[in-house]
Amino acid sequence: MYIAMQCADSNGMLNTEICTFQGIRYDTRYKSAVISTEHLNHDYVIPMEAKDYEAAAKQIMDAMKSHAEMINIEQGIVCRGRKGESRHVDPQKLVIVPM
């Protein structure tokens, strides 16, 4: 499955990225979701509350149940940075749409 998302780089520039979606996890220490893709040198991080992560995970699971080829994050900004790099942005609430 693929994922399309609006990503902010370290300069705050937004662009759409499409990657192979490999998974998502929640980091309780930093209150952020981390999306795993084929890119080995950088992370896709989304600051969010635990309850909002669970809502996003459910949307992803629903997309997987429907055998979607791609999911699109239609609302919410993903921070793209080097491995281990952190960002201080407002917590996001995602709207994920299967395609």
C-alpha positions as CSV (number, residue, x, y, z in Angstrom):
1,M,0.0,0.0,0.0
2,Y,1.1,3.6,-0.7
3,I,0.6,6.7,1.4
4,A,0.2,10.3,0.0
5,M,0.8,13.1,2.5
6,Q,1.6,16.8,2.8
7,C,5.1,17.0,4.3
8,A,6.8,20.0,5.8
9,D,10.6,19.9,5.5
10,S,13.1,21.5,7.9
11,N,12.5,24.9,6.2
12,G,8.7,24.6,6.6
13,M,8.2,24.1,2.8
14,L,5.1,21.9,2.1
15,N,5.1,19.3,-0.7
16,T,3.2,16.2,-1.4
17,E,5.1,12.9,-1.0
18,I,4.0,9.4,-2.0
19,C,5.8,6.5,-0.4
20,T,5.4,2.9,0.3
21,F,3.5,2.6,3.6
22,Q,5.1,0.1,5.9
23,G,3.5,1.0,9.2
24,I,2.8,3.5,11.9
25,R,3.6,3.6,15.6
26,Y,3.1,6.0,18.5
27,D,6.0,7.3,20.5
28,T,4.7,8.1,24.0
29,R,7.9,10.0,24.9
30,Y,7.5,12.6,22.2
31,K,3.7,12.3,21.8
32,S,4.1,11.7,18.1
33,A,3.2,9.2,15.5
34,V,6.0,7.9,13.3
35,I,5.2,6.6,9.8
36,S,7.5,3.9,8.4
37,T,8.3,4.0,4.7
38,E,11.0,2.7,2.3
39,H,13.1,5.8,3.1
40,L,15.9,4.8,5.4
41,N,17.5,8.1,6.2
42,H,14.6,10.2,7.3
43,D,11.4,9.9,9.5
44,Y,7.9,11.0,8.9
45,V,6.7,12.4,12.3
46,I,3.2,13.7,13.3
47,P,2.9,15.3,16.7
48,M,-0.4,14.2,18.1
49,E,-2.3,13.2,21.3
50,A,-2.6,9.4,22.0
51,K,-6.4,9.5,21.4
52,D,-5.9,11.2,18.0
53,Y,-3.3,8.5,17.1
54,E,-5.8,5.8,17.9
55,A,-8.4,7.5,15.6
56,A,-5.8,7.7,12.8
57,A,-4.8,4.0,13.3
58,K,-8.4,3.0,13.0
59,Q,-8.8,4.9,9.8
60,I,-5.7,3.1,8.4
61,M,-7.0,-0.3,9.5
62,D,-10.4,0.4,7.8
63,A,-8.5,1.3,4.6
64,M,-6.6,-2.0,4.9
65,K,-9.8,-3.9,5.4
66,S,-11.2,-2.4,2.2
67,H,-8.0,-3.5,0.3
68,A,-7.1,0.1,-0.6
69,E,-4.0,0.6,-2.9
70,M,-3.3,3.9,-1.3
71,I,-4.2,6.0,1.7
72,N,-4.2,9.8,1.5
73,I,-3.8,12.1,4.5
74,E,-6.2,14.8,3.5
75,Q,-6.0,16.8,6.8
76,G,-2.9,17.1,8.8
77,I,0.7,17.9,8.2
78,V,3.5,15.4,8.4
79,C,7.0,16.5,9.4
80,R,9.8,15.0,7.3
81,G,13.3,15.1,8.8
82,R,16.4,13.1,9.3
83,K,16.3,10.1,11.6
84,G,15.9,11.2,15.2
85,E,15.3,14.9,14.3
86,S,12.5,16.5,16.3
87,R,10.1,19.3,15.5
88,H,8.0,21.5,17.6
89,V,4.6,21.9,15.9
90,D,1.0,21.9,17.0
91,P,-0.5,18.4,17.5
92,Q,-2.4,17.2,14.4
93,K,-5.7,15.4,13.9
94,L,-5.6,13.4,10.7
95,V,-8.2,12.6,8.2
96,I,-7.1,9.5,6.2
97,V,-9.0,8.6,3.0
98,P,-8.6,5.2,1.2
99,M,-8.1,5.4,-2.5
